Amino acid sequence: MAHHSFTVITISHALLLLFPLILSYGHSNACRSYCGNLTIDHPFALRSGCGHPGFRDLLFCINDVLMFHISSGSYRVLDIDYAYHSVTLHDPHMSTCDTIELSSHGNGFAVEKWRAPFLNPTADNVFLLLGCSAQSSLFQGFPGKHLPCRNVSGMGCEEYYRCPAWSQIGLNRVGSTYGTGPPECCAVQFEGIKSVNLSKLDCQGYSSAYSLAPLRVDGPDQWSYGIRVKYSVQANSDSFCKACESTGGSCGYDLDGFNELCMCGNWNSTSNCDTVAAAEKSSSSRELSSLVSALAGCLVFFVVWISMPERNSKI
C-alpha cells in the first residue's frame, strides 16, 4: 500500500510540474527584464533581438548595475522614466558644485550618427564646458562674434561660479564676463552644438545639470547634476509595438536586417500575434493539443491501472 501511495504522489507531482508549462505555452513578454531595481522594457532591452533596433547594444547589466554605452563612453543609469520617455545618466568624471574635474577624463555626450534620431539630451539640460582653450570651436571669431554660451532653463555659468569648488582649485575666472579672453565656463544647450566631445572641443572638463520643471531651485548647490536624455521612436514603430503587446506578443527585431518583429511564443509575426500565418497558428495549436492529449492519456492509463482488481489484490 505504501508503494501505491508513493506512485500516486510521484505522478501527481509530475503533473503539477507540467501544468504551468501548458498554461505558459503561447504568448508571454519574453523581453521584459530587470537590473537591480530598474525595469527594462520596450524600446530598451538586455537581450539581443528584443526591444527597438535603434536601441540595440545600448544597455548592459553588470552586477545589478545598469550601464548605458554610446560612442563617448559608459554611464550609469540612475532612472528610466517610461511616462516621460527619459533616461537619467551619471558620469563619475563629471564636475559638480562640490568638485571641479579638469582632467579631460569626463565622457561628455556624443552618440553614433545612426542613434541620433533616437537619443538626445532634453531641452532643459545644460552642459557647462570647463577650461576650454581659445582655439576651441566654441570661440571661433571671438570676441567679434557672439559666443554660444548662455543660460539654459535658468542655469548657467554665472550661477555655477558661486559653487565652492571654484575656490578650491584657485582659478580666477579670467574672461568670465567675455572681456579679454574666453570664459573658463561656457554653458550650452546640446541642440546648439550637437555633440559634447571634450577632445574635439578642446575642453578640460564639463558639468551637466537638468531642470525638473516646474520646480525651480535656488542656487547651483541645489541643481540636479547628471545627464537627462530624451528617447524617442517613430510613431508607426510605437503603434506596431502597442498592437503586438496587446495581442500577447513581445516587441523585437530580426538580427539580420534589424526589421521589427512581434514575437509570439514559438513564432514571429511582422504585424501582431492575432494575424500570424494560419499555418503557423495551426501548427502551434496541434502541438499544444498533442501535449494535452498525451498528458490526459497518461492520467487515464494510470487511473485504470491502479483500479485493476488483480493489481489491487497484490498490493
N, C-alpha and C positions, 0 to 999 in steps of 0.2 A: 504493500500500500504506500510505503514511503517512496518507493521508486516511481509509482504512478503520480504522486503529488509533485515530485521533483520534475517529472517530464512536463506536467501541466504548467508549472511555474516557468520552466525554461522556454517553452514555446510562447507562452503569454508575453514574456519579456521580449522575445524576438519580434512579435507582432507590434508591441508598443514602440519598439525602436524603429520599425519600418513605417509606422503610421504617419509620423511627421514628414517622412520623405514623400509620401503620397500627397500630403497637403501642400507641400512646398514645390511639388513638381509642376512647373509652369512659370508664371511671372514673379519676379522679385527684383528689388532695386539692388542689383549686384555691384553697383558703382559707388553707392554712398559709403563713406568710411570716416574714421576719426583719427585724430592725432592729438594726444593729450586731452585737453578739454575743448578742442576745436572740431566742429563738424565739417567734413569735406564733401561738398555736394556740387551739382552742376552750376556753373560751367567748369569747375575745378575737379581734379581727380588725382589720386595717387597711383592708380593702376593704368598701365598703357592700354589705350583703346577706349577708356572711359572719359566722360566729360566732353568739352568742346575742343576741337582740334587746335584752335587758336591759343589754348592754354596748356597744351601738351608739354611735358618735361619742364614744368614750372614749379611744382610743389614737391617737396621731399620731407618725409617724416624721419627724424633722426633722434632716437632715444626720447620719444614723445615730444620732441620739439619740432614744430613745423617751420621749414625753411623755404624761402622764395628765391629762385635763382634766375637771373637775367644776365645780359652781357656785362653789365657794370659790376656784378658780384652777387653775393648771397646775403639775404636779410632774414631776420627772424620775424615770423608773422605773429603779431600780437592779437589781431582780431580780423574776422571776416564778417562783414555786415551784409547779409543777403537782401535785406529790405532796401538798403540804400546803395547797393552794388559798389561797395568799397572794401579795400583791404588796408589795414594799418601795419606798417613795417618799422622795424628798428634796426639801425646800423650802429654797432658798438663803437665805431670810429668817428661818429658824428659829434660835433660840438653841441653843447647845451648852454644853459645860463650859468652853470657851475664850473664847466670845464671847456677850455678852448683847445682844440686839436689842430695843430698846424704841421702835420707830418705827411700830408698827401696820401694817407692810408685810407681815408674815407672813400666809400664807394661812389657817392653821388647818385645819380639815377639816369640810366640810359638803357633803352630796350632795343632789341633787334628790329629792323625795319618791318619785318612781317608781323611782329607783335604790336606795332604802334597803333593800329586801329582798335586794339582790344584793351590796352593799358595806358593810362596817363594819370599823373598826379592831379588831384582835384583842384578846381579853380581857386579855392581858398587856402591852398598850400603854398607857403613862401619858402624859397630857398635862399639862404644867406651865405653868399660866397665870400670866403675869407682869404686875405693875403694874396690877392691876385696881382700879377705883375702888370707894369704899364704896357707891356706888349700883348696882354690878353685881348682876345677878340671882343671882349666886353667893352673895351675902352678905345677901340679904333676910332680915330677922329677926335678924341678928347684933347682939349676942352671945347673945341668948336662945335662938336655935335652933342646932342643931348644924350646922356647916359641912360642905359636901360634900367638903372637902379630905381626902385620905387617901393612904396608900401603896398602890401597885399593883405586885404581884409583887416586893416588896422595894425599890421605887424610889419616892422621894418628895422633898418639898422640904427636909426636914432634911438629907438627904444632898446634895441639889443645892446647898444653900447653901455647901457646902465647896468648890465649884468656884472656881478662881482668878479667873474672870470677874467675880464679885461684888465683889471688892476693887478691880477696875479701874474700875468705874462709881461707886464711892463711896457705895453705898446702905447704910443701917444696919439693914436687916431689921426695920423697925417692924412690930409686930404678928405677927412670925413665930411666936410661941407663943400666938396668939389672945388677946392681952391687951387692949390699948386700941384696937385698930383692925384692919382687915382685913390679912391677910398679903400680903407682896409676891409670894409664890409660893403657888399653890394647885394641888396635884396631884389630878387627877380621872381617873376611868375614863370612856371615851366613852359607855358604856351609861348612865351616870348623868345625862348632860346632853343626849345625842342629837345634839349639833352643837357644833363648836368654831368659833364665829363671833366673831372678836375685836371687831368693831364692836358687835354686839348684846350681848356680854358686858362691853363697856366695859373691855377689857384692852389693854395696850400691846404685848404680845408673848407668845410662847409657846415652849416646847420640847417635844419628843416623843422618847420612848425606848421601846424594846421589849426584852423578855427572851427570850433564846434558851434556854429551859428544855430540859434540866435544868441548863444551865450557869449558875452564879451568879458574877458578877464582884464584886470588892471595890472599891467607890468609884465615884462618878459619872464620873470620868475614863475609866472602862472600859466605861461603858454603850454600847449600840448606839443612836446617835441617828438618827432618821428616823421614818417612819410605816409601820407594818406593817398592811396591810389584808387582812381575810379576805373572799374572794369565794365566792359560792355560787349554785347554780341548783337548781331544783326537781328532785326525784328522777325524776319522769317525763320531764323535759327531758333529764336526764343519760342515761337509758335510751334515749330517742329517738336521741340523738347516737351512742351506742355502737352501736346497731343500724344506723344509717346508715353509720358509718365501717367497720363490719365487713363491709359489702357493697360497699365501694369508693367510697362517696359522701363528700361534704363537708357539714358541718353549716352551715346558714344560715337565712335567713328572707326572706319576701317584703316588699318595700318599701312596700306599701300598708297591709296590716293587721298587719305585724310578726308573722305566724304562722310557726312553724318549718317549714323545708323541708329535704329531703335532696337535695342537688344531685348528679346522676348524669351527669356529662358534658354532653350537649346536651339533657337533660330534667331536670325536678324531680319529686320524689315527696313525698307527705305522710307516708310511712312509711319505706321504705328502697329501695335500688336493686334488690332482688330481687322486690319486689311492685309495681313500676311497671306502669302500664296496658299490656295486651297490645298495643294498637295502637301505643303509643309505642315499645315494645320491638321490635315487628316492623318499624316504620319505620326504626329505628336499624340493625337487622340488615340490612335491604335496602340502606341507604345504604353500609354497610361492605362488603357483598357486591359492590355495584356498583363501588366503588372498587377492590377487589382484582381483580375481573374485568377492569376497564379496564386496569389495570397489567399483568396477565397477558397480555391480548390484545396490548398494545404490545410486550411482550417476545417473544411468539411471532412477530408480524409482522416484527420486526427480525431474528430468527434466520433466518426463511425468506428474507427479502430479501437478506441477505448470503450466503446459501447458493446463490442462483440462479447457474447456470453462466455465463449471458451477462453477469451482473453481475461475477462473479469474473474473467472474461476481459478485461473492460475496465479493471479496477483494476490 
